[in-house]
Amino acid sequence: MDATFFMENQLLALDEAILKSVDQFGHAQPGQLKESMVYSLNTGGKRIRPMLLLATLKALNADIETGLNTAIALEYIHTYSLIHDDLPAMDNDDYRRGKPTNHKAFDEATAILAGDSLLTDAFALIADDSKIENTETKLKLIAELSKAAGSTGMIAGQIMDVESEGKQINLHSLQNIHKRKTGELIRYAIFAGGQIAEASSEVVALLDDFAWTYGIAYQIQNDLQEVMWTDQARGKLNHSDADLDKNTYPSIMGTNGALTALSDKIESCKSILNQIQAIQPAFDVELLAGFLKYLKI
């Protein structure tokens, strides 16, 4: 299946399901808190992380509906991280995807609490999911999401990133930062798809390799966008990584070196997907390979 067709076919339904999911918790949220949560969940974009989860299920010939709540939970975690990243104490961004960031649309306290709510509500979405009948699978999904988002995963990468500002680090250190900061949630998306689809251990291991490689490529592309794209194209009008004196792939490898590294990672991803198909002939290589085009500059 063509990835563009898949994403276009799923995006509207996914967007609606994400926004509707906030109502799952009843009317207990105070009005401004709910409004703030929905504001950041409704900023658009390709929804790459939940889409990767659903696409992995589809590629493995599993029912994507069984992974919908987990995909939404993953988008909750990602959205909370963006809300907090944009705060003055972090990246101090005023705009995201062309819209005022949460703390600009509301205020800092509300933004912090909206992020906190999205983080914690994510786990309830998986715990209460009646579509996943296997309790062991559900526990694995919750435990792995906690690790991916927590103090040894995404948060670890964020603090390492903050601590590296203004310091010269090597490529290995940069990869270690982004393996956690960016790669963990991407890895989780594909891990969750494999778990829910009950893929073999051999396929799960290769999916893991694909996810880590894709995550590195995703970050290289993001860093290159900072260098090569206009502020308008990025939807962010101030405080680039260069302004914040952050280490990036282009700053360490040069723009041409980063472009070469990106191309190499994309080719590695293709090779891994072909290995999966060799083990599981019905695996839809075209679908996941199609996500690689979103990594090109």
ZIPE-V917959 format. One record per pair of residues at least 24 apart in sequence whose C-alpha atoms are under 7 Angstrom apart, sorted by the first residue. I is the first residue (numbers start at 1). J is the second residue. Records with the same first field share a line. If there is no record, write none. Layout:
I->J / J
This chain:
1->286 / 287
2->286 / 287 / 290
3->287 / 288 / 290 / 291
18->72
33->110 / 114
36->102 / 111 / 114
37->114
40->79 / 102
41->79
43->97
49->75 / 186 / 189
50->74 / 75 / 189
52->189 / 190
53->189 / 190 / 192 / 193
54->193
55->287 / 288
56->190 / 193 / 194
57->193 / 194 / 197
59->283 / 284 / 287
60->197 / 283 / 284
62->197
66->131 / 132
67->196
69->125 / 126 / 129
70->126
73->122 / 123 / 125 / 126
76->118 / 119 / 122
77->118 / 119 / 122
80->115 / 116 / 118 / 119
83->111 / 115
84->112 / 115
93->238 / 239
95->235 / 236 / 237
96->235 / 236
97->234 / 235 / 236
98->235 / 236
137->195 / 196
141->192
145->188
148->184 / 185 / 188
149->185
153->180 / 181 / 184
154->180 / 181 / 182 / 184
155->181
156->180 / 181
157->181
165->245 / 246 / 247
166->245 / 246
171->252
178->219
179->216
182->215 / 219
183->212 / 215 / 216
186->211 / 215
187->211 / 212
203->276
206->272 / 276
210->269 / 272
213->265 / 269
214->269
217->262 / 265 / 266 / 295
218->295
220->249 / 258 / 262
221->262 / 295 / 297
223->248 / 249 / 250
224->250
266->292
